[in-house]
Amino acid sequence: MDGIYKVRSRQIISPSPPANKPIATPQETTVNMPLKEASFRRVSAGDRSDLYSCRMPEPIAIESILNEGRVFPPPAEFAEKAHVKSFAEYERQYNEAAADPQAFWAEQAEQLHWFKKWETVLEWNEPFAKWFVGGKTNIAFNCLDRHLATSRKNKAAIIWEGETGEIKTITYLQLHQEVSRFANVLKKLGVHSGDRVALYMPLVPALAVAMLACARIGATHTVIFGGFSAEAIRDRVNDCGCKLIVTADGGYRRGSEIRLKEIVDEAADGCSTVENIVVYQRTGSKIKMRPGRDHWWHELTKTVPADCPADELDSEHPLYILYTSGTTGKPKGILHTTGGYLTQVAYTTKLVFDLKEDDIYWCTADIGWVTGHSYVVYGPLANGATVFMYEGAPNYPDFDRFWDMIGRHKINIFYTAPTAIRAFIKWGEQYPLKHDLSSLRLLGTVGEPINPEAWMWYHEVIGKRKCPIVDTWWQTETGAIMISPLPGATPTVPGTATRPLPGIMLDVVTKAGKPVGEGEGGYLVATHPWPSMLRTLWGDDGRYKQAYWSEIPGFYFAGDGARRDEHGYFWIMGRVDDVINVSGHRLGTAEIESALVSHESVAEAAVVGRPDELKGQAISAFVTLEGGRKGDDELKNTLRSHVAKEIGALAKPDDIRFTDALPKTRSGKIMRRLLRELASSGIVAGDVTTLEDFSVLERLREDEE
């Protein structure tokens, strides 16, 4: 690849600002300056004075020992047309929102349709929040009805492509009609406002239709990811007492049919509250239909009108319950409500992705996860966007499927996970280079911290050095994006989500709740409520308090470590559960993984701790190599030395295992728990329900033996 910036270069686009001052948008965008001349610098193994570490006498925080020095200002042409055009404008908005968060969020809520305006913006009885108290609204109305009186009426709301190649385009008018029909179907089957409905479907437009239909009549939906087992479905359905399940005969993944109805049948045998099952016909496979209980979607929708008035719902009406994966213990039912949630997802979708009227927007997440709820369905449709949806795998029938679709559909905004990006790197840049990606104007990442080297590849190969990258941090619990660059305003640095969005107040603290110093690792907390926050865990207020508000009293904490640099940029260091305690030093695994991935031979890495008599824990690394490369003892030693050079001898892996793939969920997250079990005992005893490819685990077990 030509150009100044090689994927693994240590040069920056422009001089960084003096230490202890905010980053200002650089005027020069093409300066080629060696890193040593800038205030951003990478520490060496011998430069211990500049390592990020915690000096607190109370329980030690997390040490951060990775620095990054490349800075990328927003492209001038992009900034000129952006919703927020400069870093100074962002700072003004942030400061105004921080001074009066209720006034700020009220202003954002005013952009939506309300049947009745709220009486109180925020009612806060820690840890329980109510937003826009007394207000009446409806999410389906905001996503559909209000667009019909505008030019968006005949605009494409959803463009869908099946794995087998079918393409379907649905306008806002057509989507409104489909949603209204299915809402009438639900009512015909006895579903009322406040009832719970489970959705277990492939990634097809009908899933979005079912969600919006539930929202239209006030039924609370719980979407269950289409990779879960019958037992996992049963646990979730029983926990919230679902009255009805919506599913499909099947769906497609890597050329194979996943027979969803059979799995639902097995689950439903143990679900006493389920009265009806509605089946969407996707594959046409022969399935068993139980008379009286099971109904075909296409048959029912023919019997009802395409008009269903949207219920006027309280702002705090339960919109959906989304369960955590439940790898250990009972899954947690995260409850999100109506008015506050929609306010924040609509606002963040518009600002973070700089949405324009003619954009075709693609978030690759499955709707079974929160990213699909907020940034495939509710946020984009509330903004009147055109959403692209794809049913299948990124490597079917070949490794260029995503790039082929971007080229054919002229996708403008692409939002995906770092895990997927690392897979793209492993497969090789020849695949994206085969296709015209010139329609892309903005890239995004979500799900976990992105390694700087993966960020650079994304920037160079996919973005062609012209697309801003929004690296977003948020959680199922937060409901919406909390930290992200604004693409026309924020200078980006590979590996950091940069600053909190206006209206979001965060801090990095010790276990005792004391703010840590600049550059020191600690616990990422929210210091003020936000509209899209989870309201509780379904049916268990006590567990909600214990899980999120007891660890660091007075703050919301959901498990991530972080540091904040001299520019106020937040660096997410991964889950504190993934922290490794090496000889008294608490190291975040994300930084060690980034160091490994920065080596030219490495495509992806996962780091876990294993028991060690001498050090407490040893560092165990699982590594996949760039296509065609072979691992041997020499390369292991090379990689260990590389990590020592990059971030210090303390972080050098004790052992490295090469593997052709890492165990991942269908959503693309590495299942580090399984790797910890393998590294510690050689066996896997925990739940593997969400594992994408069981053969990966078997190969790792064989290697262990």
C-alpha positions, 0 to 999 in steps of 0.5 A, spaced: 500 500 500 502 506 498 501 513 501 505 516 508 501 512 513 503 504 513 498 500 517 504 499 522 507 506 522 508 510 528 507 517 524 502 522 525 498 526 521 499 533 524 502 535 530 499 534 537 497 540 542 501 541 548 500 537 554 495 538 559 491 542 553 485 540 549 486 537 542 484 543 537 482 541 530 489 542 526 489 547 521 494 542 517 492 535 515 498 533 511 504 534 516 508 528 516 512 529 523 516 524 527 512 521 533 518 524 538 516 531 536 509 531 538 506 531 545 503 524 544 508 519 545 509 511 545 513 509 551 519 504 551 520 498 556 525 502 559 522 508 560 518 506 566 517 514 569 512 515 564 508 509 565 501 509 567 500 506 573 495 507 579 499 510 586 493 509 590 494 506 597 487 503 597 485 497 592 490 498 586 487 500 580 488 498 573 495 499 570 495 502 563 502 501 559 500 502 552 501 509 548 498 511 542 501 517 538 497 518 531 492 523 530 487 524 525 483 531 524 476 531 521 477 531 513 476 539 512 470 537 506 467 533 511 467 538 517 464 543 513 458 539 512 457 536 518 452 537 524 458 539 529 463 542 525 469 544 530 472 541 536 470 548 539 463 547 537 463 540 541 466 543 547 461 549 547 455 544 547 458 539 552 459 545 557 452 547 556 449 540 557 454 539 563 451 546 566 444 544 565 443 537 563 435 537 564 435 543 559 439 539 554 435 533 554 429 536 554 431 540 548 433 533 544 426 530 546 423 536 543 425 534 536 420 528 537 413 527 537 409 527 544 402 526 544 402 530 551 408 533 553 412 531 560 411 535 566 418 533 569 424 532 565 428 528 570 425 524 577 432 521 580 431 517 586 438 513 586 439 508 583 432 509 580 430 514 574 424 517 570 425 521 564 420 526 561 415 524 567 408 525 565 409 525 557 406 521 552 409 518 546 410 512 542 416 509 538 413 506 532 409 513 531 416 517 531 419 511 527 414 511 522 407 515 522 411 522 523 415 521 516 408 520 512 407 527 512 413 529 509 417 527 503 420 521 506 413 517 505 416 513 499 423 513 501 426 507 502 426 505 510 429 498 509 433 495 504 435 488 505 439 482 502 438 475 504 444 471 504 441 467 498 441 473 494 434 476 494 433 483 495 427 487 498 426 494 499 421 497 503 418 504 503 416 508 510 409 507 507 410 500 506 413 499 513 407 503 516 402 498 513 406 492 515 407 494 522 400 496 523 397 489 520 402 485 525 400 490 530 393 488 529 395 480 528 398 481 535 391 484 538 387 479 535 391 473 538 390 477 545 396 481 546 395 487 550 399 493 552 404 491 558 404 483 555 411 481 553 412 478 546 418 474 545 422 474 538 426 469 535 428 470 528 433 471 523 435 478 520 430 479 516 425 486 515 420 482 519 423 482 525 424 490 525 416 489 523 415 485 529 418 490 534 415 496 531 408 492 532 409 491 539 411 498 540 405 500 537 400 497 542 405 497 548 407 490 548 414 489 551 418 485 546 424 481 548 428 479 542 432 473 543 438 472 538 437 467 533 443 463 535 441 461 542 439 454 544 432 452 546 434 452 554 436 459 553 429 461 550 426 457 555 429 461 561 428 468 558 421 467 556 419 464 563 423 470 566 419 475 563 412 471 562 411 472 555 404 471 552 407 470 545 413 468 541 414 470 534 419 466 530 421 463 523 421 456 519 428 458 519 434 462 516 441 462 513 448 462 515 454 460 511 449 457 506 446 452 511 439 453 514 438 454 521 431 451 523 429 456 528 421 453 529 424 446 531 428 450 537 422 454 539 418 448 539 423 444 544 423 451 548 415 452 548 414 445 551 417 448 558 413 455 557 407 455 561 405 462 559 406 462 552 399 461 548 401 462 541 406 462 536 407 466 530 411 463 524 414 467 519 416 463 512 423 465 510 426 458 508 420 454 506 422 448 509 417 443 512 415 444 519 410 442 524 405 446 526 401 445 532 393 446 531 391 452 535 397 454 538 401 455 531 400 460 526 403 463 519 405 470 519 402 471 512 396 468 513 394 472 519 396 478 516 391 477 510 385 477 515 387 484 518 386 491 516 393 496 515 391 501 519 392 501 527 392 507 531 399 508 535 397 507 543 399 513 547 404 511 552 407 513 558 414 516 557 416 510 562 412 505 559 417 498 558 419 498 551 423 492 551 427 487 555 434 484 553 437 479 556 445 478 557 448 472 555 448 469 561 454 465 561 454 465 568 448 465 573 441 467 571 441 472 565 440 479 567 433 482 564 435 489 562 429 493 562 429 499 557 423 504 557 420 509 552 421 516 552 428 517 554 431 511 550 428 514 544 430 521 545 438 519 546 438 513 541 435 518 536 440 524 538 446 520 538 444 516 531 444 523 528 450 526 531 455 520 531 453 518 524 452 525 521 446 522 518 444 526 512 437 525 508 440 521 502 445 516 506 444 509 506 446 506 513 449 499 515 450 497 522 452 490 521 449 488 528 444 482 529 438 485 532 438 480 537 443 485 541 442 492 543 446 495 537 441 492 533 435 495 537 438 502 538 442 503 531 439 498 526 432 499 528 430 505 533 435 510 532 435 510 524 428 510 523 426 515 528 431 519 524 428 517 517 434 514 515 435 508 509 437 502 513 441 496 510 440 490 513 444 483 511 441 476 513 448 472 513 455 471 514 460 476 512 464 470 508 459 467 504 459 465 499 466 468 499 470 473 503 468 479 499 461 479 501 461 485 505 465 489 500 461 487 494 454 489 498 457 496 499 459 497 492 453 494 489 448 498 494 452 504 495 453 504 502 455 511 505 456 509 513 458 502 515 458 501 523 461 494 525 465 490 530 473 490 531 472 483 531 470 483 524 475 488 522 480 483 525 477 477 521 477 482 515 485 483 516 486 476 516 482 474 510 487 479 506 486 486 503 485 483 496 478 482 498 476 489 499 481 492 494 476 488 488 470 492 490 469 500 489 468 502 496 468 510 494 461 511 496 463 510 504 464 517 507 464 514 515 466 508 518 464 506 525 466 501 530 462 498 536 462 492 541 469 492 544 476 497 544 479 497 537 486 495 537 490 501 534 493 497 528 486 494 526 484 502 526 489 503 522 487 498 517 480 500 517 482 507 516 487 505 510 484 500 506 476 501 507 476 508 508 482 510 503 484 515 508 478 520 507 473 517 512 472 519 519 472 513 524 467 513 530 470 509 535 464 508 540 463 506 547 457 504 550 453 498 553 447 494 553 445 497 560 446 504 557 442 503 551 445 508 547 452 511 545 456 514 551 463 516 548 464 517 541 468 522 536 463 527 532 466 526 525 466 533 523 469 535 530 473 531 534 481 529 532 481 521 532 487 517 535 487 510 534 484 506 539 480 511 543 473 513 543 475 520 545 470 524 549 463 523 552 457 526 548 454 532 550 449 530 556 454 525 558 458 525 565 463 520 566 469 519 570 475 514 572 475 513 579 478 508 584 474 503 588 473 508 593 470 513 588 476 517 588 478 520 581 484 518 579 490 522 576 491 523 568 493 517 565 492 513 571 487 506 570 481 506 574 474 504 573 469 507 568 463 510 572 457 515 570 456 520 575 449 523 572 443 519 570 442 519 562 435 518 558 437 511 555 439 508 562 437 501 564 431 502 569 432 496 572 433 488 571 426 485 570 423 483 576 429 484 580 430 491 583 435 488 588 439 485 583 439 491 579 442 495 585 447 490 587 450 489 580 451 496 578 450 501 584 454 497 589 461 496 587 463 504 587 457 507 591 454 513 588 456 511 581 453 507 576 459 502 574 458 496 569 465 493 569 469 497 564 476 499 566 479 506 563 484 511 563 483 519 561 489 522 558 491 529 558 486 531 552 480 528 556 480 522 551 478 516 554 481 509 553 477 503 554 482 498 557 476 492 557 472 489 562 475 489 569 473 481 569 479 480 564 484 484 568 490 480 570 494 481 576 501 479 575 506 480 581 501 485 584 500 489 577 493 489 574 494 489 567 488 490 562 488 485 557 486 489 551 493 493 551 497 486 551 492 484 545 493 491 541 501 490 542 500 483 539 496 485 533 501 491 532 506 485 529 506 484 522 505 476 523 498 477 527 491 478 525 488 477 532 489 475 539 486 474 545 489 474 552 487 471 559 490 470 565 492 463 568 494 461 575 501 461 577 504 460 583 510 465 583 506 471 580 499 470 582 497 470 575 501 468 568 499 471 561 497 466 556 496 469 549 492 465 544 494 468 537 491 467 530 496 469 524 495 473 518 493 468 512 499 463 510 503 464 516 505 458 520 507 459 528 513 456 531 517 457 537 521 462 534 515 466 532 513 465 539 519 468 542 519 474 537 512 476 539 514 476 546 520 480 545 515 485 541 510 486 547 516 487 551 518 492 546 512 495 545 509 496 552 514 493 557 517 486 560 511 486 565 506 485 560 510 479 556 506 473 555 508 467 559 505 462 553 503 463 546 498 458 543 497 459 535 490 457 533 487 458 526 481 461 530 478 464 536 472 462 540 467 467 538 459 468 539 455 469 533 455 477 535 463 476 534 465 477 541 471 473 543 469 468 549 475 469 553 472 465 559 472 459 555 480 461 553 481 462 561 478 455 562 482 452 557 489 456 559 487 454 567 485 447 567 485 444 559 477 443 560 471 447 558 466 447 563 461 453 562 455 454 558 457 454 550 450 456 548 452 462 544 458 459 541 459 460 533 463 455 531 464 449 536 469 446 532 474 451 534 473 449 541 474 442 539 481 444 535 483 448 541 482 442 546 486 437 541 491 442 541 491 442 549 491 435 549 
